[in-house]
Structure formats: C-alpha cells, structure tokens
Amino acid sequence: MSGAWEGFAAELSARIDRAFLELDQALVAEAALAERRPAPDAWSLAEIAEHVVRTDHHLLLLAGKLARKARERAAREDASVPRSAPGRAFTELERLAQHDFRWAAPEHMLPRGELDLAAARRVLRADRERGRAILASMPPGAGVLASARFSPLDLRFDAYQFLALVAAHAERHARQARRGRGALEGHR
C-alpha cells in the first residue's frame, strides 16, 4: 500500500509544481500591464497574484497544521492498520477550480494593493516550495488521518485535499491571469 501512496504523493507534488509554474508564467507582464484591469470589475495581474498569496497563506497554514496532526496520529497508530487506497477523487476540488464557480472570498483574502507583482511572484514561488515540503513531511498515506471543515463546500478536507486545493486555486487564477493579460494585450 505504501508504494501506491508514494505514487499519489508524487502526482500531487507534480500538480502543485505545474499549477504554480503555470501561474508564474501567466503573471509575466510588463510593469505597465501588471496594474491595469482588463475590465472595470476584473482584477489586475498584480491583484490576482496578491489574492492567491493571501489565500495560500491561510490554506498552507491549515495544511501544515493538518500534516502535523497526521504525522502525530500516524506515529501512534499500529502500522498494520490498513489505510484506504489513494485512488480518492477530488471532484469537489475540481468544482472550485472552474471558471463558473462563484464564492465571495473573505475580506482578508482580497487584494489590497500591498504587494507589487514582482513581490507577489516571489512569495508564490516560496508557497510552491512550502506546499511541496508539507506534502513531503507526511509518511505515505498519513494525510488522510487529519481533516478540517472547508466552509465554501461545507465538507471536511484532509491534508492532501487542502494541498490539492492550493494547486486547484493556482490553476484557476492562472487561467484568469491569462484571460486578463490577453484582453489587455489585445487593447494596446
């Protein structure tokens, strides 16, 4: 069973990598474009990046706490107790990544203009490494041993699901940034 969990963790780590690399590439823009909004009700590239930074802060804190609890529980549990196979679906998470999913982000996750795009991209690179480190800190399969409520979907997510949520959120906003940048570049 451990090999299956190691493969699962490798796939999740690769997804985190891909998501943040896509977001970083989508945020590449001239300084003049970074602060411009493609539409009055849309966020600029800098605002998108700041929102992801603010959201990651909270999600990664929670994922880190869950990983710590999961490690503690794994250390206490009898090693012969079988854990479920890692073939669990993340369909709930995929809904969040879709363009048509609407959720009013809490005030503390909204951009405030406190980070320029370059600074936000540096933080996002560190967030990518932090997410991968949290994942690597857990023994194979342990991430399912600790969970917390995720209010937008009113579901309990385990440590793996919160890390997958970080990746799905980055994927969603990479697409948003590409659309926004495309609109801005089309109106030069």
Phi, psi and omega in degrees: 000326182301320179298322178295319179291324178296321176296319178299314180297321178296319178295317180293320177298318178295323179294317177301313178304306182302313184299314182286327175293318177298317179296315180300316179295322180292337182269359178289121181199156173296152181305323181296328180277332188301326184263350183277142176267135180289340177207157183303326182261011181255159176271149172286170177300320179296321179292321177300311181299316180296320177299315180296319177301312182296318180292315178303320181308311183286316181295320180287328173301312181294316178299321178296318177296317179295321178297319178298313178298319180297318178298317179297316180293320179297323180291329180277333186284150175295126183299340181276353179289118182289143175252156180299154178290155185282009184284030183287143181276147176249037185300323179299319181292322181297328176300320181296329183281346184287146182302324185275356177287128181245129175208124179285111180298142177300154183309319184288352178255359180277148178294143180239003182077022182268348180235129172280170186299318181297316179295318180296320179296323177296316179296319180297324176296320177293323178298320178301312180294322179296316178300316179295323180292320177299314179300314182292340182285347184261139173298154181309125177087348186292335184303338180279353186276353179221135181218164178214160181284136173249106192296323182302330179250357182052047179231161173265130177245141175272181183301319179297318182293324176294323176292322176294326177296318177303315179294314181298322179294318177296320178298315180302313184281340171295317178296317179299316180295319178297317178298314181296315179297319178299318179295319180292318181291333178284345182246030179286000000 
